[in-house]
């Protein structure tokens, strides 16, 4: 989906930097300046600035925004521990980072002139690959070479049948996580673009934008929930 106006693209054009379509990008500079890359960096910059501001205003007695952020982070951590157990506390920074990045990316696309990085399959696939690869890192960390038993089934003579199915299933997790997130955000962006084009002056996109606030949160929640479940499964002993 081509956006008629993207503020960062306009800025780069003023600076004389090459802006081309995704399939036409050949040089490293052209690839870096793709909207899903530049707006992903914008989201990360905003999150870093917000984290720096939050850390610089910490007080022994919480008040104001510190109360809110502590409540949000504590809620996420307690929910995660309820799924992974106390021994899964160490994955909280990754879960929280993915959750905030995906949520902010989803919401960014609702602002005219901006682009949701998660509306591009490359961004969602990158997040999914991080989760799936880290799942196996956790499995090896907790079980060592015994982690292979997760792929062998309950009895040894079923291994030739179970192992290919398990390997395909773990590979499909990348598709499941990435396509679900990409499809929902891309569809929402497409509908918003059509509504702005057809009846933007009559505020027709407003109902869809309110719905987008809800679906953007739900999609980030589902992504993180599935990630927690994958991590918890890797920590468990094979049956």
N, C-alpha and C positions, 0 to 999 in steps of 0.2 A: 504493500500500500504506500503510495507516494503522497506525502503531505505537501500542500501548497505552500505553507509558510512554516519554517522551523527557524527559531531565533539563532541557534548556534550555527546553522548553515549560512544564514545571512551574515553573521559575524565573520565566519571563515572566508566567505566570498569577498567581503570588504578587505580582508587581510591578504587576498590573493592566493589563498590555499585552494587546492583542487577538491571539488565536490562532485562526485559521480555516483551513479547507482551502484547497488551492491554487487551485481553480477559484472559490472564494468570496472570494478576496482582491481587494479593490478599491482600498483606499487604499495609499499608499506605505508606511506603517508596517506594514500587514498583509503586503505583498509582501516587505518586508525581513525579517520575522519568520518566513518560511517555513522549514521545517527544513533544506532543501538550501542555503539562504542562510546561516542562522545557523551551521550546522555547517561550512560551507565557510570562514567567518570564523574559526571555532575552529581548524580545521586550519592556516590561514594564521598565526594567532597562535602556535600551537605551533611551527611551523617558524621563525618569526621569533625566538622565545625561544631555540630550540635553536641557531639560527645566531649569535645574540648571545652565548650561553654558549660556543659553540665558538670564536668569534673572540676572546673575552676571555681564553681560556686557552691561546692559541697560544704555543708555545715553539720556540726555534731547534732544539733536539734533540727531535723528536716522541716522545711516550710515551703510553701508555694509549689513551684515546678519540681523541686526535688522530691516532694511527697508523691507527686504523680509518677515520675520516672521510677522511683523506688517501688511503687505499687505495681507498675507494669512489669518491671524486670523480675520482681519477686514472684508475681503471678505466673510468668512464663517459666521460671525455674522450678517452681513447685509443681506445675502441670507436667513438665518434662520428667521430673524425678518420679512422679506417679506412674509414668510409662516405663522409663529405663531403670528405675531403682536408684538407690543412693550412690551406687558405684558408677552411675552414668552422669554424675554431676559435671565431669570434666568436659563433656560435649556442649555444655550450655553456651559458651561464647560463640561456637559455630552456629548453633540453632538460632540464637538471638540475632547474630549478624545476618544470616540468610533471611530471617523473618523480616527484619527492618528494611533490608535492601529490596526484597521483593515487594513489600508493602509500599514503600516510597516510590519504587519504579512503577507499580500499578497506578498509583495516584498521580504521578507526574504527567501521564498521558492525558489526563482529564483537563489539563491547563492548556488553553489555546496557544499554539506556537511551540509546544513542547512535545516530546515523544516518549512513550513508555518503553524502556529497554526490554521489558519482558514481553512486548508485542513482537519480538524477533526471536526466532527459534534458536539462534546462536547463543543468546543470553540465557535462555531457559535450559538449553542443553549443557551449557557450562556449569550452571548451578546443580543440575542433576548429576553430572559426572563427579563433581566434588562430593556429593552425598554418597553415591554408590562406591566410589573408590575409598572414601573414608570408612564406609561400612566394613570393607574387607580389612582395612588397616586395624580397625577395632577388633575384628574377629581374630586376627593374628596376634594382636597385643594380648588378648585375654586367653587364647587357647594355644598359641604357637602352631606347630604343624598339625595338631589335633583339630584345627579349624576345618580341615578337609572333610571331616566327618559330617559337617553340615550339608555336604553335597552328595553323600554316599547312601543315604537312606537308612532305614532301621536294621536291615540285615544285609550282609555282604553280597549275597547272590543277586540282590536287586540293584547293585551299584551301576552296572552297564545301562540299566533303564533309567534310574533316578538321576544320575549325574548329568546327562545331557539335558534333561528337563530342568534341573536346578540351574544349570549354566544359562540356559535360554531365559529362564525366569528372572535371573539376576540381571541379565543384559536388557531384558524388557523393562526393568525398572527405570532405566535412563529414558526410554521412550515414554513410559507412563508419566513420569514426573515432568518432563519437558513439554510434551505435546499437550497435556491437560492445561498447564499454566499458559503456554503460548496461545492455544486455541481460544481460551476464554478472554484473555486480554486483547488479542488481536481482533476477535469478533466485536468486543466492546468498542475498541478504537474505530473499527470500520463503521459501526452503527452511528457513533457520535459524529464521524466525518460526514456521513450521508445526511444526518439531521441538520448539522450546521450548514451544509450546502443548500438543502431544500427549504429549511424554515428556521434558520438561525436567528433572524430578526424577530421571530415570534416566540422565542424562548422554548422552542420545541425540544432542544437537547436537555433541558433541565431535569425532567423526570429520569432520563437515562443516566444523567450524571449522579443523581442521588442513588440510583440503583448501583452505579459503578462504585460508589463508596462502600457499599455492602459487599458486592462481589469481589472487589479488590482485596478486602480484608479476608474474606472466606478463602480465596485462592492462596493467599500467603499462609493462612492457618492450615489448610489441607497439605500444602507442600511441607511445612514444618512437622505436622503430625505424622505424615508418612515417613519422613526422615527419622523421627524419634523411634518409630516402630522398627525401621530397618536396623538402627543402631542397637535397639534392645534385643532384636533377634540375633545379632552378631555376638552379643555378650552372653547369651544363654548357651548352656551346654547342648550339644546335639543329642537328639533322642533316637 
